[in-house]
Amino acid sequence: MADLDALGDFNNVDPKQFAQLVKGASDAQLGELMAGPQRKAILDTIFARFPELFRADRAGSTNAIIHWTITGAPDGGAETYELVIADGTCVLSPSPDQEPKLAITVGPVDFLKVVSGAGNPMMMFMTGKLKAKGDLGLAANIANLFDIPKA
């Protein structure tokens, strides 16, 4: 897992390098990483980058509150992050307390694949690895709203 050690200092890994690391790692390596002490820091950094990767030019008049729940925490729980898209901006909410228009639930390995461009969210939805509740049209279009780096 030497290559993934770079993710331990995730703030210094650019999105393209992150995508390459995820693509080159096995599911077992990603699972081990996301079961470890870096999990929260990795998730926090990924979600902090969402506003930077937001494509306002593709969002049009989209206004939505999106909850992302990442399951498989070491304690058996999950973390939920709230993105607020409104008036051409995307903001990470400090706490997920608003009613979402879309709620996405996904395991940690599949989440890393989705946000690195290494996984197909539609296929994950069809196979039950990614669950979406609420505005399914928004769910189908969500990848287009962000400039997802690809390896």
Phi, psi and chi 1 to 4 in degrees:
 res  aa     phi    psi   chi1   chi2   chi3   chi4
   1 MET       -   22.8 -173.2  158.2   29.6      -
   2 ALA   -57.0  -44.8      -      -      -      -
   3 ASP   -61.3  -37.9  -72.0   -7.5      -      -
   4 LEU   -73.1  -12.6  -70.8 -178.5      -      -
   5 ASP   -58.5  -27.7  -71.6  -19.0      -      -
   6 ALA   -61.4  -28.8      -      -      -      -
   7 LEU   -71.4  -17.4  -68.5  179.7      -      -
   8 GLY   -60.5  -33.4      -      -      -      -
   9 ASP  -108.1   58.5 -173.0   20.1      -      -
  10 PHE   -59.5  -31.1 -170.1   71.5      -      -
  11 ASN   -61.6  -22.7  -74.2  -42.8      -      -
  12 ASN   -98.1    8.6  -66.6  -38.5      -      -
  13 VAL  -102.6  120.5  175.7      -      -      -
  14 ASP   -75.6  160.3   69.3   54.7      -      -
  15 PRO   -56.0  -38.0  -28.5   36.6      -      -
  16 LYS   -67.0  -44.1  179.5   95.0  171.5  156.2
  17 GLN   -63.5  -40.4 -178.0 -176.0   11.9      -
  18 PHE   -58.2  -46.8  166.3   74.2      -      -
  19 ALA   -60.2  -40.5      -      -      -      -
  20 GLN   -66.1  -41.0  -68.8  168.7  -21.9      -
  21 LEU   -63.4  -44.1  -70.6  168.8      -      -
  22 VAL   -65.4  -44.5  170.3      -      -      -
  23 LYS   -61.9  -35.5 -174.6  175.1 -177.2 -178.6
  24 GLY   -83.4   -7.1      -      -      -      -
  25 ALA   -95.9  151.9      -      -      -      -
  26 SER   -81.6  162.5   69.6      -      -      -
  27 ASP   -58.4  -38.4  -75.6    4.2      -      -
  28 ALA   -63.4  -41.6      -      -      -      -
  29 GLN   -65.3  -44.1  -71.5  173.8  -47.0      -
  30 LEU   -64.2  -40.4  -65.8  173.4      -      -
  31 GLY   -62.4  -42.2      -      -      -      -
  32 GLU   -64.1  -43.3 -175.7  179.4  -32.3      -
  33 LEU   -60.0  -45.5  176.5   71.3      -      -
  34 MET   -79.4   -5.5  -65.9  -56.6  -76.9      -
  35 ALA   -97.0   -2.8      -      -      -      -
  36 GLY   -98.4 -174.0      -      -      -      -
  37 PRO   -68.2  -17.8   20.7  -28.5      -      -
  38 GLN   -81.5  -10.7  -53.2  101.4  -39.3      -
  39 ARG   -48.6  -54.2  173.9 -172.1  167.1  101.5
  40 LYS   -62.4  -42.1 -179.8   86.0  166.4   98.3
  41 ALA   -65.0  -39.2      -      -      -      -
  42 ILE   -65.5  -48.5  -69.5  169.1      -      -
  43 LEU   -61.9  -45.0  -70.2  174.7      -      -
  44 ASP   -58.4  -43.0  -74.4   -9.0      -      -
  45 THR   -68.2  -42.6  -57.5      -      -      -
  46 ILE   -58.9  -48.7  -70.9  170.3      -      -
  47 PHE   -69.4  -31.2  -79.6   99.4      -      -
  48 ALA   -66.2  -25.1      -      -      -      -
  49 ARG   -84.2  -18.4  -72.3 -177.9  178.2  169.1
  50 PHE   -51.6  -47.3  -94.5   81.5      -      -
  51 PRO   -59.2  -34.7  -28.7   38.6      -      -
  52 GLU   -68.0  -33.7  -61.9  168.0   24.4      -
  53 LEU   -88.8   -4.6  -59.0  173.7      -      -
  54 PHE   -65.5  135.1 -178.3   64.8      -      -
  55 ARG  -106.3   88.0  -63.6  -73.6  -50.1  -96.7
  56 ALA   -58.8  -32.4      -      -      -      -
  57 ASP   -65.3  -21.9   57.8  -43.0      -      -
  58 ARG   -98.1  -13.2  -64.7 -177.5 -175.5  170.2
  59 ALA   -80.0  -25.3      -      -      -      -
  60 GLY    57.0 -128.0      -      -      -      -
  61 SER   -98.3   21.9   61.7      -      -      -
  62 THR   -61.3  125.6  -59.2      -      -      -
  63 ASN  -129.1  120.2  -73.4  -49.2      -      -
  64 ALA  -159.2  149.7      -      -      -      -
  65 ILE  -108.7  124.6  -64.8  167.7      -      -
  66 ILE  -119.5  126.6  -57.0  168.5      -      -
  67 HIS  -102.3  127.7  -75.9 -174.6      -      -
  68 TRP  -108.8  120.6  -75.5   83.9      -      -
  69 THR  -112.2  120.8  -61.0      -      -      -
  70 ILE  -104.7  112.5  -45.2  -53.9      -      -
  71 THR   -81.8 -179.7   62.5      -      -      -
  72 GLY    79.9   26.3      -      -      -      -
  73 ALA   -64.9  151.8      -      -      -      -
  74 PRO   -54.2  -28.9  -26.2   33.8      -      -
  75 ASP   -86.7    4.6   65.2    1.5      -      -
  76 GLY    91.1   -6.1      -      -      -      -
  77 GLY   -92.2 -153.6      -      -      -      -
  78 ALA  -152.1  158.6      -      -      -      -
  79 GLU  -108.6  142.1  -70.6   89.1    3.2      -
  80 THR  -121.1  131.4  -61.3      -      -      -
  81 TYR  -118.8  144.9  -67.7   81.9      -      -
  82 GLU  -118.0  122.6 -178.5  175.9  -86.9      -
  83 LEU  -106.4  133.3  -66.9  175.2      -      -
  84 VAL  -113.7  116.5  179.0      -      -      -
  85 ILE  -106.9  118.8  -62.2  173.0      -      -
  86 ALA  -158.5  140.1      -      -      -      -
  87 ASP    52.3   40.2  -56.8  -40.9      -      -
  88 GLY    77.3   14.7      -      -      -      -
  89 THR  -129.0  161.9   64.3      -      -      -
  90 CYS  -129.9  128.0  175.6      -      -      -
  91 VAL  -129.7  138.5  177.2      -      -      -
  92 LEU   -84.3  120.0  176.1   63.4      -      -
  93 SER   -76.1  143.6  174.4      -      -      -
  94 PRO   -66.8  -23.9   17.8  -23.9      -      -
  95 SER  -150.6  138.9   61.1      -      -      -
  96 PRO   -81.1   78.5   28.2  -31.0      -      -
  97 ASP  -119.5    2.4   52.7   13.5      -      -
  98 GLN   -95.2  156.8  -62.2 -177.1   66.7      -
  99 GLU   -70.8  121.9 -174.8   66.1   29.8      -
 100 PRO   -81.1  148.9   29.9  -34.6      -      -
 101 LYS   -81.5  -27.5 -177.2  173.1 -172.3  175.1
 102 LEU  -142.7  131.6  173.2   64.5      -      -
 103 ALA  -121.1  123.5      -      -      -      -
 104 ILE  -114.3  131.5  -61.8  170.3      -      -
 105 THR  -122.7  130.0  -57.3      -      -      -
 106 VAL  -152.9  150.8   63.9      -      -      -
 107 GLY   -73.6  162.7      -      -      -      -
 108 PRO   -64.2  -39.4   20.2  -29.2      -      -
 109 VAL   -67.9  -47.1  172.1      -      -      -
 110 ASP   -65.5  -34.2  -69.6  -40.4      -      -
 111 PHE   -60.9  -47.5  172.7   72.9      -      -
 112 LEU   -59.2  -38.2  -70.2  179.7      -      -
 113 LYS   -66.6  -41.7  -71.3  179.7  179.2 -177.6
 114 VAL   -62.9  -48.2  165.7      -      -      -
 115 VAL   -78.4   -6.5  -61.8      -      -      -
 116 SER  -106.4    1.2   68.0      -      -      -
 117 GLY    77.3    8.5      -      -      -      -
 118 ALA   -92.7   -3.5      -      -      -      -
 119 GLY  -132.1  150.7      -      -      -      -
 120 ASN   -96.1  106.9 -179.6  -29.6      -      -
 121 PRO   -60.7  -34.5    5.5   -9.3      -      -
 122 MET   -65.6  -42.1  -80.0  -53.3 -117.0      -
 123 MET   -66.4  -39.8 -170.2   59.1   70.6      -
 124 MET   -62.7  -38.1  -71.3  178.4 -172.6      -
 125 PHE   -64.9  -45.5  176.4   73.2      -      -
 126 MET   -65.3  -29.8  -68.9  171.2   55.0      -
 127 THR   -94.9    1.2   58.7      -      -      -
 128 GLY    83.9    5.6      -      -      -      -
 129 LYS   -76.4  -26.5  -67.9 -179.0  176.3 -177.6
 130 LEU  -123.5  128.2 -177.9  149.0      -      -
 131 LYS  -112.2  136.0  -66.3  175.7  177.7   53.2
 132 ALA  -126.7  134.9      -      -      -      -
 133 LYS  -130.9  132.3 -177.4  176.3  155.4 -169.9
 134 GLY   113.9 -132.1      -      -      -      -
 135 ASP   -76.2   95.4 -174.0  -23.3      -      -
 136 LEU   -71.6  -25.2  -62.5 -176.4      -      -
 137 GLY   -63.6  -42.3      -      -      -      -
 138 LEU   -64.4  -41.8  175.5   60.4      -      -
 139 ALA   -59.1  -42.1      -      -      -      -
 140 ALA   -67.8  -26.1      -      -      -      -
 141 ASN  -100.7   -5.9 -170.8   46.0      -      -
 142 ILE   -59.8  -37.2 -163.5  165.4      -      -
 143 ALA   -63.1  -28.1      -      -      -      -
 144 ASN   -73.9  -16.5  -64.8  -33.6      -      -
 145 LEU   -83.8   -7.6  -60.6  179.5      -      -
 146 PHE  -130.8  146.8  -63.4   91.7      -      -
 147 ASP   -87.7   81.8 -171.2   14.4      -      -
 148 ILE   -73.9  121.5  -53.0  -75.2      -      -
 149 PRO   -69.2  144.7   23.5  -28.4      -      -
 150 LYS  -123.0  143.8  -67.7 -175.0  176.4   45.4
 151 ALA   -75.4      -      -      -      -      -
